[in-house]
Amino acid sequence: MVEFMSEFELEVLKRLAEKALKELDEAYKRAPDVDNGKTYLLRGKERVRLIAKILNNMEG
């Protein structure tokens, strides 16, 4: 695999993804049940979780 990211950049992206997941969890808990807000938050959370998984696999 071609190395296109330094270890530092990879670590920063992983930390940003972890922080985004925590913020999405908090937002999900606070969103009202009456609209589609929770659906959008859940989709975003799943996308960030997938990104985090890919970043974690890039280390190995």
Helices and strands as residue ranges (DSSP letters): H 7-30, H 37-59
